[in-house]
Amino acid sequence: MAQATTEGAGRRKPALTDLSVGGFALLADMPGARSFTPGQVRRWVLQRGARDFDAMTDLGKGLRTALSEHWSVRGGTLLRRHESIDGTVGLVTRLHDGEIIESVVIPEAERRTLCLSSQVGCAVGCVFCASGIGGMVRNLSAGEIVEQVLTARDESGDEPITNFVFMGSGEPTHNLSAVVSAIETMNSPDGLGIGARRITVSTVGHPASVRRLAQVPIPFNLALSVHAPTDAAREQLMPGLGRSDLGETLKAARDRFDASGRRITVEAVVLDGVNDRDEDGHAFADLLTGLPVMVNLIPWNPVDDLDLRAPRAERVEALRSILQQSGVEVTVRRPRGQDVGVACGQLRRRALDPSDEEEEQRR
């Protein structure tokens, strides 16, 4: 059961979104509840997207009152919505304790992908990403992750979200219990009913963490944030990573492929003069040739105050060509949402800036 937490002199009511699918059973003990009450409430919260108890019209008034005295439906509140000219939508949520997270809906042809955060901030501290500026504040609960899906669904109207990636703020394996719990709710037919093939977990890929992910029985997709073809270069790009061991990481990924049959995605954020040279391409090819992987090259989206440059298009194309000629399948992700700064934790950073909030209020 989700427990209320003490905050100052008061107590916060726990959110129903933090309950597992089976956890709703405890609501059968509420005054006025019947045996089918847990299923009714679960469907209202997870499938119909109710935001308050008044919307649960097939529950008796007394039961709704009792529920509202002990529970909230959701813990977070949508703070801002930013929409890019390319259709990308950034959603900024204020959590119950005032912390800020962001999630992003990315349209691409027939797909609409939701990029989910797993932590407030990030301990990995990738030098090209705003998410880790200020370090890691705290983990998200399973409900705070599920609520990102519910909020995005609310904001998407008639355009359904088709894919879900844990690629927002935070390292998912640093908060693995909550991430797995959220995935279970997302995947369950009695939860959000999202197929495992539509869910991807992106991780920096410590070998032990990859093996732990492999033990989860839900066959979601795995993406490895590699970014550089050597351990030394990775440790420079991701100072909070600790010791990199690409050989063991890729071995663990290969073992997962052998067990699940799911090909692994290898991600590389491409930076001008850092990892976009021909020698980098050949090193990537030497590292990955013969493995069941697909490489996703991601041209860097500029972040304010970071002394880096986005790669030239011809350098990204050169990397693609080198990898393809080595037999490695590769795609290039088109930069999205640059006009409203929705990449790499920038929306959260802006939301924490008082001058930005004042500017929003003047508009």
N, C-alpha and C positions, 0 to 999 in steps of 0.2 A: 504494500500500500504506500502511496505517496504520503509523506508526512509534512505537516505544516512546519515552517521554519520560523524561528524567532528573528525579528528585525526591530532593533531598538526596543521600545516599550510594547509594541504590538506584535501580532502574529499574522503571517501571511497565509491565506487559505491556499491549500495545494490545488494544482490545476488537474483537471480530468485528463488532459493530454499526456500527463506523465504516467498514467496507468497503462500497463500492457493490455493487449486485447483480452487476455484472461483475467486481468486485474479488475475489470469492471464488475466482476462477480461480487465484490465486497459491498456494492451498492444495494444488494438485496437486503441488507440489514438496516437500511434507512427507514425511518418512520413513514408508513404508508406505502412502502415498496412491496412489489409482488415478485414472483419468481422470474417473470419476463422483463422486469425493470432494467437489470443490467444491460440486456441486449438493446432495449429501446434507447437508453442513454448513449451507449456506445455508437449506435447508428447515427444518432443526432450529432454527436461530436465528430466522428471520423468520416462518416459517409455523406451526411447532409450539411456539414460545416456550420452547425449552430454556434453562435458566438455568445449566447446567453441562455438562461434557463426559460425565459418567457417564450422563446421560440419553440420549446419542446411541448407542443400543444396536445400531444396524446398522453402527457403525464398529468396527474391530478395537481391542483393548485397547492395543496398541502405538501405534497412530495416535492414540488418545485421549490417551495419555500424552504423546506428542510435541506434540500441539496444546496441551495444558495447560501445557507448559513454555514455550511462546512466546506464547500468547494467553490472554486472558480472554474469556468469552462476552459479558458486559455489564460496563460500567464503574461504574454507579451502583447504589445499594441503596435500596429503599423504607424510609424512616425512620418515617413516620407516615401513618395513614389517618384522615381526619376525615369523618364522614357527618352531614349535616344532616337535620333532621326532614322536609324536603321532598325528600329523596333525592339531593341534590347531594353529590358525594364529592370531597374535596380530598386529593390525593396529594403528600406531601412526600418528595423524593428527595435523598439525600446523594451527591454526585459523588465521583469518585476522589480529588480534592484537598481534600475536606471542604466544598466549597461546597454551598449548598442551593438547590434549585429546587422549584417546585410546578406541578402541572397539576390541572385540575378537570374532572370528569365531570358534565354537567348534563342531567338528564332533562327532557323536555318532550313530552308526548303520546307519539307513536310514535318520537320521536327521542331519541337519547342522544349529546350533543355533548361532545367532548373539547377543552378549551381548553389549547393548548400554549404553553410558553415557548420563546423563541429565544435568550435571554441570561440571565446571572446579573445581576440588577439591570437598570437602564435609564437611558440618557443623556437621554431626552426630558424626564423630570422633571415629568410632568403633576401639577398641584397637588392633584388629587383622588385620586391613586393612591399606594399604598405601595410599588409596585415600584421607583420611582426614588429612594426615600429611601436615601441612601448612595451614589447614583450607579450607574454601570455597572461591574461587576467584571470580567467577561470574556464573550466569546462562547461559546455552546455549540457542540460539534462536531455534525456530522450524526448520528453515533451517539447522542449524548446526547438529541437530539430524537427519533430513532426509538425509543429506549428508553422515552420517555414513553408512546408508543403501546403498546409491548409490556407495560409495567407496568399501564397502564389496562386493557388486554385481560385480563391475569392477574386483575385485581381485579374485573372485571365479570361473571365467571362465565358464566351462560347468557343474559345480557342484552347483546347485541352493541352496540358503539359504532357509530353510523351516520354521524356528521359530525365533522369535524376543523377547528378554527379556530386560527390563529396569532394569539392574542389574549391570551396570558399575559404574563409578564414579558419585557421587551425589545422593541425595534423590529426587526421582521424584516428590513427593508432595510439595517439596519446590520450584518447578518450574512448577507447574501444568498446567498453561495456555499454555506454550510452548510445554509441553509433550502431552497434549490433542490435540493441533493443529497439531503436528507431526503425532500423531496416526490417526487423521482424513485424512491427506494426504496419509499415509501409507495404510489405509483401503479403501479409495475411489476407485471405479472402474476406475475413470478418473485420479487417482493418481498412486500409486504403486500397487494397487489391491491385497493387503495382507489381507487374511481373519482374522477376529477378533479372532478366536480360535487359531491363530498362534502368537498372541501378548500377552505378559505377563508384567504387571507392578509390580515390587517388591518394597515394601515400609516398613519402620519401623512401620507403622500402628498406628499413632495417630487416635483415634476414629473419630474425626471430618474430618480428611483427608480421611479415608476409606469411610465415608458417602458422601464426595464430589466425590470420584471416582465412587461411586454407582450411582450418578446422571448423569454420562456420558452415553449417549445412545448407544455407541459402546460396545458390550459385550465381551471385552477382558478379559483375565484371571488375577486374583489377587493373589499375593504371599506376605506373611507377614514375614518380617525378625525378627523372635522372638529371637532366639539364646540362650535364657535362660528361665526357666519355672517360674521365679518369677520376680516381678517388681523390687525388690532391686538388683537382679543380673543383670537384663537388664540395669539398670541405671549405673552400674559399667562398663559393657562391652561397652556401648554406651554413653559416657559422654556428648555428645551434644544432646542426645535424649530429655532431659527435664524429666518431670514426666511421668513415664510409668503407664499405666492402662490396663493391659492385659484383665481384665474382660470386660471392655467397648469395647476394640478393637475387641475381639472375638464376642461380641454381635453385633457390627456393621458389622463384616464379615458375621455373620449368617444372618443378615437382607439382605445383598447383595446376599447371596446364595438364600434366599427365593425369591428375586426379579428376579434373573437372571438364577438360576439353575446351575450356574458354581461353582464347588467345589473349595475351597480355598487351596492353597499350603502354608504350614508353613515351613520356612527355619530355619535351625540351623547349623551354623558353629561350628564344634566340635573341642574343644581344650583340650589337655592333662591336666588333673587335675583341669580343670575349670568347664566344663559342661558335662563330659563323665563318671561320676560315676553312680552306680546303683541308688542312691537316685535321681540323676538328671533325669534318665530315668523314674522312678516312678512318679516324679513330673510332667514331661511332659505328662505322660499318664493320671494322674489325671486331668490335665488342659484340655486335648484335647479329651478324650473319649466321644463319643456320638456326636461330632461335625462333619460337612461335610468337613473334611480336609484330606489332604495327607501331611505327613511330609517328607521333603527332608533333610536328614542328609548330611552335606558337610564337610568332613575331611579338616582341615585347610591346605592351601598351605603356606609354610613358606615364610615370608617376612623379608628381610635383616634388621638387627638392632632392631627387635622386640623380646623381651624376653619372647617368648611363644614357645610351642612345639606342633607339630602335634600329634594327638592321635594315639595310637596303634590300629592296625586293630581289635584286639579282643575286645577292648572297644567300638568301633563303632558297632561291631556285637552285643555286649551285649545290647546297647541302642536299636538297631533295634529289638532284640528279646523281650525286655520288652514292647515296644510299640505294636508290633504285637500281643503279648499275651493279651494285653488290648483291642484288636480290632481296633487299629489305623493303617491305611495303611501307609507304610513307604518305602521310597527308599533311597539308598545311592549313592551319586554322586561320581564318580571316579575322583581323582585329575587329572587335565589336565595342560599341558604346563609348567611343573615345570622346564624343562631344559632351557627355555628362559624367565622364570619369567613373565608370562602374567597375573597372577591373582592379584586382589585386588589393582589395580592402580600402579603396579610396573613399567610398561613400561613408563608411564608418568613421574614417579619419576626419572627413569634412563635417559629419554630424556632431563630432566632439569639439569642433572649433566654434566658439561663441560668435565670432564675426560672421561665420557662414550661416548660423541660425538667424542672426539679425538680418542678413541679406535676404534669406528665404521669407522672413516675415514682411519685408518691405515690398515683395513682389505681389 
